[in-house]
């Protein structure tokens, strides 16, 4: 984590990078010496940090406009299982989860 903080200090382009998320990214990809290209890959795939799988599901559903066509206050929104939706996203292989951080696997394809 010290190396990550040092790189953030040296390059203002990376100053807003989530340090914990970056550390999880490096651990998952067996990166011991993060380089600027790793920061760029992290920024491309980092979705965010969420308190729960359900919160992640809500975020992705809203990001993708899943309920944009429903009228405000529609009861269908109440019946949707966001946690189950998030689990399906994880099982699809498009996302992976760290310790509270969620990542998209697009750069591996």
GROMACS elastic network, one bead per residue, 0.5 to 0.9 nm:
[ bonds ]
;  ai    aj funct       b0    kb
    1     4     6  0.50953   500
    1     5     6  0.63249   500
    1     6     6  0.86533   500
    1    19     6  0.71252   500
    1    20     6  0.77384   500
    1    22     6  0.84320   500
    1    23     6  0.60993   500
    2     5     6  0.51098   500
    2     6     6  0.61176   500
    2     7     6  0.86753   500
    3     6     6  0.50266   500
    3     7     6  0.62379   500
    3     8     6  0.86039   500
    3    33     6  0.74400   500
    3    34     6  0.73447   500
    4     7     6  0.52096   500
    4     8     6  0.61942   500
    4     9     6  0.86791   500
    4    19     6  0.67397   500
    4    22     6  0.75505   500
    4    23     6  0.74717   500
    4    33     6  0.87940   500
    4    34     6  0.69735   500
    5     8     6  0.50122   500
    5     9     6  0.62251   500
    5    10     6  0.86792   500
    5    15     6  0.85773   500
    5    19     6  0.71185   500
    6     9     6  0.51306   500
    6    10     6  0.62441   500
    6    11     6  0.87764   500
    7    11     6  0.61051   500
    7    12     6  0.88108   500
    7    14     6  0.76425   500
    7    15     6  0.84219   500
    7    34     6  0.82764   500
    7    35     6  0.81335   500
    7    36     6  0.80169   500
    8    11     6  0.54302   500
    8    12     6  0.64095   500
    8    13     6  0.77608   500
    8    14     6  0.51897   500
    8    16     6  0.79002   500
    8    17     6  0.75393   500
    8    19     6  0.87986   500
    9    12     6  0.65647   500
    9    14     6  0.81083   500
    9    15     6  0.65870   500
   10    13     6  0.89972   500
   10    14     6  0.86268   500
   10    15     6  0.85931   500
   11    14     6  0.58472   500
   11    15     6  0.68425   500
   11    36     6  0.87442   500
   12    16     6  0.81106   500
   13    16     6  0.76659   500
   13    17     6  0.87727   500
   14    17     6  0.54464   500
   14    36     6  0.84258   500
   14    39     6  0.71051   500
   14    40     6  0.84675   500
   14    43     6  0.89167   500
   15    18     6  0.86326   500
   16    19     6  0.86164   500
   17    20     6  0.88923   500
   17    21     6  0.81177   500
   17    22     6  0.72551   500
   17    39     6  0.79314   500
   17    42     6  0.85948   500
   17    43     6  0.74066   500
   18    21     6  0.53199   500
   18    22     6  0.60850   500
   18    23     6  0.86582   500
   18    48     6  0.86058   500
   18    49     6  0.88907   500
   19    22     6  0.50090   500
   19    23     6  0.61079   500
   19    24     6  0.86524   500
   20    23     6  0.50506   500
   20    24     6  0.62919   500
   20    25     6  0.86045   500
   20    99     6  0.87297   500
   20   101     6  0.82718   500
   21    24     6  0.50858   500
   21    25     6  0.61283   500
   21    26     6  0.86364   500
   21    42     6  0.83530   500
   21    46     6  0.75910   500
   21    48     6  0.79530   500
   21    49     6  0.75970   500
   21    98     6  0.77446   500
   21    99     6  0.82407   500
   21   100     6  0.83428   500
   21   101     6  0.58742   500
   21   102     6  0.82742   500
   21   103     6  0.89659   500
   22    26     6  0.61371   500
   22    27     6  0.85563   500
   22    38     6  0.88576   500
   22    39     6  0.74951   500
   22    42     6  0.65388   500
   22    43     6  0.87213   500
   22    46     6  0.84962   500
   23    26     6  0.51153   500
   23    27     6  0.61424   500
   23    28     6  0.85813   500
   24    27     6  0.50523   500
   24    28     6  0.60585   500
   24    29     6  0.85745   500
   24    98     6  0.60523   500
   24    99     6  0.73527   500
   24   101     6  0.78243   500
   25    28     6  0.51951   500
   25    29     6  0.62393   500
   25    30     6  0.84591   500
   25    31     6  0.82021   500
   25    38     6  0.88666   500
   25    42     6  0.67568   500
   25    46     6  0.85159   500
   25    98     6  0.78238   500
   25   103     6  0.83084   500
   26    29     6  0.51961   500
   26    30     6  0.57802   500
   26    32     6  0.68881   500
   26    33     6  0.85235   500
   26    34     6  0.71800   500
   26    38     6  0.80313   500
   26    42     6  0.86754   500
   27    30     6  0.50149   500
   27    31     6  0.61834   500
   27    32     6  0.76960   500
   28    31     6  0.77795   500
   28    98     6  0.81893   500
   29    32     6  0.89653   500
   31    34     6  0.61245   500
   31    38     6  0.84130   500
   34    37     6  0.80009   500
   34    38     6  0.58697   500
   34    39     6  0.73119   500
   35    38     6  0.52758   500
   35    39     6  0.66913   500
   35    40     6  0.89508   500
   36    39     6  0.50472   500
   36    40     6  0.63643   500
   36    41     6  0.87425   500
   37    40     6  0.50179   500
   37    41     6  0.62248   500
   37    42     6  0.85439   500
   38    41     6  0.50030   500
   38    42     6  0.60299   500
   38    43     6  0.85548   500
   39    43     6  0.61601   500
   39    44     6  0.86135   500
   40    43     6  0.50956   500
   40    44     6  0.62101   500
   40    45     6  0.87943   500
   41    44     6  0.50672   500
   41    45     6  0.63323   500
   41    46     6  0.84212   500
   41   107     6  0.74018   500
   42    45     6  0.53515   500
   42    46     6  0.56364   500
   42   103     6  0.84179   500
   43    46     6  0.54652   500
   43    47     6  0.85007   500
   44    47     6  0.84902   500
   44   104     6  0.82292   500
   44   106     6  0.84064   500
   44   107     6  0.78662   500
   45    95     6  0.89886   500
   45   102     6  0.86603   500
   45   103     6  0.53573   500
   45   105     6  0.64264   500
   45   106     6  0.68345   500
   45   107     6  0.72620   500
   46    49     6  0.87012   500
   46   101     6  0.77659   500
   46   102     6  0.63936   500
   46   104     6  0.63626   500
   47    56     6  0.88943   500
   47    60     6  0.89596   500
   47   101     6  0.74948   500
   47   102     6  0.54340   500
   47   103     6  0.51727   500
   47   104     6  0.65611   500
   48    56     6  0.83296   500
   48   100     6  0.83917   500
   48   101     6  0.56844   500
   48   102     6  0.56548   500
   48   103     6  0.73117   500
   49    52     6  0.89377   500
   49    56     6  0.81562   500
   49    99     6  0.85768   500
   49   100     6  0.53681   500
   49   102     6  0.62492   500
   50    53     6  0.72265   500
   50    54     6  0.86264   500
   50    55     6  0.60250   500
   50    56     6  0.58895   500
   50   100     6  0.56718   500
   50   101     6  0.64735   500
   50   102     6  0.77035   500
   51    54     6  0.83207   500
   51    55     6  0.65474   500
   51    56     6  0.80206   500
   51   100     6  0.64374   500
   51   101     6  0.89490   500
   52    55     6  0.51989   500
   52    56     6  0.65045   500
   52    57     6  0.87448   500
   52    83     6  0.82842   500
   52   100     6  0.74145   500
   53    56     6  0.50562   500
   53    57     6  0.62505   500
   53    58     6  0.87681   500
   53    82     6  0.79921   500
   53    83     6  0.55405   500
   53    84     6  0.85493   500
   53    86     6  0.61335   500
   53    87     6  0.74621   500
   53   100     6  0.86383   500
   54    58     6  0.62515   500
   54    59     6  0.86418   500
   54    81     6  0.80716   500
   54    82     6  0.51306   500
   54    84     6  0.77279   500
   54    85     6  0.81337   500
   54    86     6  0.65871   500
   54    87     6  0.88145   500
   55    58     6  0.51041   500
   55    59     6  0.62270   500
   55    60     6  0.87559   500
   55    82     6  0.75670   500
   55    83     6  0.76367   500
   55    86     6  0.86511   500
   56    59     6  0.51150   500
   56    60     6  0.62843   500
   56    61     6  0.85861   500
   56    82     6  0.80474   500
   56    83     6  0.79053   500
   56    86     6  0.65116   500
   56   102     6  0.78486   500
   57    60     6  0.52814   500
   57    61     6  0.60490   500
   57    62     6  0.85386   500
   57    81     6  0.85856   500
   57    83     6  0.58770   500
   57    84     6  0.79686   500
   57    85     6  0.59601   500
   57    87     6  0.81641   500
   57    89     6  0.83100   500
   58    61     6  0.51645   500
   58    62     6  0.61197   500
   58    63     6  0.84537   500
   58    82     6  0.57941   500
   58    83     6  0.81795   500
   58    85     6  0.87011   500
   58    86     6  0.81866   500
   59    62     6  0.52652   500
   59    63     6  0.59758   500
   59    64     6  0.85989   500
   60    64     6  0.60578   500
   60    65     6  0.84789   500
   60    66     6  0.85503   500
   60    86     6  0.80974   500
   61    64     6  0.52979   500
   61    65     6  0.61835   500
   61    66     6  0.51491   500
   61    67     6  0.73932   500
   61    82     6  0.80345   500
   61    85     6  0.85180   500
   61    86     6  0.89953   500
   62    66     6  0.60295   500
   62    67     6  0.69643   500
   62    68     6  0.79501   500
   63    66     6  0.77766   500
   64    67     6  0.85382   500
   64    68     6  0.88336   500
   65    68     6  0.50309   500
   65    69     6  0.81185   500
   66    69     6  0.78218   500
   66    70     6  0.88412   500
   67    70     6  0.54152   500
   67    71     6  0.85259   500
   67    77     6  0.74507   500
   68    71     6  0.80145   500
   70    73     6  0.82588   500
   70    74     6  0.63122   500
   70    76     6  0.81734   500
   70    77     6  0.82895   500
   71    74     6  0.55210   500
   73    76     6  0.86006   500
   73    77     6  0.77379   500
   73    78     6  0.88496   500
   74    77     6  0.59533   500
   74    78     6  0.76671   500
   75    78     6  0.52371   500
   75    79     6  0.68160   500
   76    79     6  0.52405   500
   76    80     6  0.65299   500
   77    80     6  0.54169   500
   77    81     6  0.87793   500
   78    81     6  0.81299   500
   80    83     6  0.89905   500
   80    84     6  0.87748   500
   80    85     6  0.83587   500
   81    84     6  0.54180   500
   81    85     6  0.62599   500
   81    86     6  0.87722   500
   82    86     6  0.60989   500
   82    87     6  0.85770   500
   83    86     6  0.50748   500
   83    87     6  0.62370   500
   83    88     6  0.86850   500
   84    88     6  0.62453   500
   84    89     6  0.86650   500
   85    88     6  0.51219   500
   85    89     6  0.63378   500
   85    90     6  0.88121   500
   86    90     6  0.63255   500
   86    91     6  0.86793   500
   87    90     6  0.50526   500
   87    91     6  0.61916   500
   87    92     6  0.86249   500
   88    92     6  0.61168   500
   88    93     6  0.89966   500
   89    92     6  0.51640   500
   89    93     6  0.71214   500
   89    94     6  0.66921   500
   89    95     6  0.64704   500
   89    96     6  0.88424   500
   90    93     6  0.56887   500
   90    94     6  0.65815   500
   90    95     6  0.51875   500
   90    96     6  0.60417   500
   90    97     6  0.77861   500
   91    94     6  0.78184   500
   91    95     6  0.80088   500
   91    96     6  0.88432   500
   92    95     6  0.74155   500
   93    96     6  0.71774   500
   93   104     6  0.88699   500
   93   105     6  0.75366   500
   94   103     6  0.84419   500
   94   104     6  0.57814   500
   94   105     6  0.51676   500
   94   106     6  0.69705   500
   95   102     6  0.69150   500
   95   103     6  0.54035   500
   95   105     6  0.55397   500
   95   106     6  0.84980   500
   96   101     6  0.85457   500
   96   102     6  0.59098   500
   96   103     6  0.53121   500
   96   104     6  0.65626   500
   96   105     6  0.72250   500
   97   100     6  0.69663   500
   97   101     6  0.58009   500
   97   103     6  0.62837   500
   98   102     6  0.61456   500
   98   103     6  0.79172   500
   99   102     6  0.83044   500
  104   107     6  0.80924   500
  105   108     6  0.57896   500
  105   109     6  0.74952   500
  106   109     6  0.57641   500
